[in-house]
Amino acid sequence: MSAPRPHPAADGERLRERAHEAVRAVEAVVLGQPRAVRLALACLLADGHLLAEDLPGVGKTTLAQALARALGLGFRRVQFTSDLLPADVLGGPVLRDGQLVFEPGPVFTHVLLADEINRASPRTQSALLEAMEERQVSADGETRPLPEPFLVVATQNPFHLAGTHPLPESQLDRFLVRLRLGYPPPEAERRLLAEGPRLQAAASVPPAMDPASVRAAQRAVRAVHAAPALLDYVQALLAATREAHPPGLSPRGGLALMAAARAWAWLEGREAVLPDDVQAVFVAVAGHRLAGGAGEGDEAAAALLDRVPVP
């Protein structure tokens, strides 16, 4: 007699618990930043890309590496500089045994950390667009798919620092979420001073998931229900962005908002999106789209949340 098959709801709960284990593992390394950690995970579960904008030295690289380790995903880091070429990221032809063959670049991984992306030239920045949007790389007349899941975690320094190039709006729009870590709270900073840098700890984070379970979680997120009244609320927010800050959020921005809200709801254990879930992710999704990434968009997005009534 065969053993009974696990109930799908039980499988879903185990999957969610593994995601929560990943959150706890990253929080143990990225001290004092629970909301940023959860936003970063929600971004990946929504199958999106993450932009971390802040001063150097606040833990952006540590967050990316710890997240990849906790999810059991491959991780590559590229330091973006003014002389970086597209082939340095995507790969290109190399001579091997007398023949030119394609050598995959660091983009062929699960989590690509594009460190200080706004120090590279616009040409190199734009080389990532196809990879981010279509999860593939076209080179030498051939299209090569990227591993699944695939996430770009890009860090950028504030624009007043020397040697930076603003990201074009088309590239900003490919990032599902932008977050800022900021300085840690005093108790977390004291622990950091006592224990030392956290990057080595990030490299030893135990995996709580693997690529297959991450993909299963992404499918579960897409299945989270959104009621008509919830869609009315999201449409009202989109209309408010277009009226107050034209051109406002595009349809792609609206889809990003729904994807992030579904991921947040799933992490909260809900089968349907609530207005609270939309509000939890709205600033992180809308801020960089409203102000071209210059920084003031977060305040504009927060103000819109206060203006648009909740159904």
C-alpha positions, 0 to 999 in steps of 0.5 A: 500500500502506497503512502498517502501523498502530502496535502498541497496546503501542507506543502505550501506551509512547509515552503513558506516556513523555509522562506521564513528560515531564509529571512531569519538567516539573513537577519542574523547577518544584516543586523537591524534591518528586518524590513529591508531583508523581507523586502529583498526576499519579496522582490526575489519571490516576485521574480524581480530585480533589486536596487539598493541605493545608499552610502558605501559601507552600510551592508548592501553587498552583505545583504546580496551575498547572504540572501543568495546563500540563504536561498541556496542560489549561485552568486557572482559579483561584478564591480562596476567601474568606468572602464567595464565593458558589456562583454565583461558582464555578459561574456563573449568569444574566446580562442580555445583550441584554435576556435572561437567559442562563447565564454559565459560571463558572470551574468550566468548565475542565479544572483548577480551582484552589480556592485556600484552599477552607476559607476559604469558607463551607460553602455555597460549599464544598458547591456543588462537590460535584455538579461533583466527583462527576458532572462537571456543573453544574445551574442554572436547570433545565438540566444542563451537562456540564463539560470532560473531563478535569476535576480540582479541585485544592483547597488548604487551610490548617491548621485552627489558622489564623484564618478557616478552616472545616473541610471536611465529611466528604462533601466530603473523601470526594470528594478522591481524594488528599490530599498535603502538600508541606512545606518543600523540602529544603535544596538545593532551598530554596537554589536557590529563594532564588537563582532567585526565585519559581516561579509565573512558571516554572509558567506557561511549562511546555511541554505534554507532553500534551493533553486527548485524550492525558490521556483516553487515559491515564485509559482505560489506567489503568482497564485495569490488572489487579488479581489476586484476591490483590491484591483480598484485600490491599485488602479486608484494609486496608479492614477494618483501617481500619473496625476500628481507626478506625470507620467507616473507609474506605467502599466509595467509599474502597476504589474510590479506593484501587484507582484510585490504585494502578492509576495508580501501577502504570501510571506504573511501567510495570506491567500489573498492580497490586502490593502496592507500588503500594497501599502507595505511595498508601495514606496519601495516599488514606486519611489524610484519610478516617480523621481528617476531615482534621485531620492525624493520619490520615496517621499512623494510615494508615501504622500500618495498613500495618505491621499488615496482612500483605502476601500 
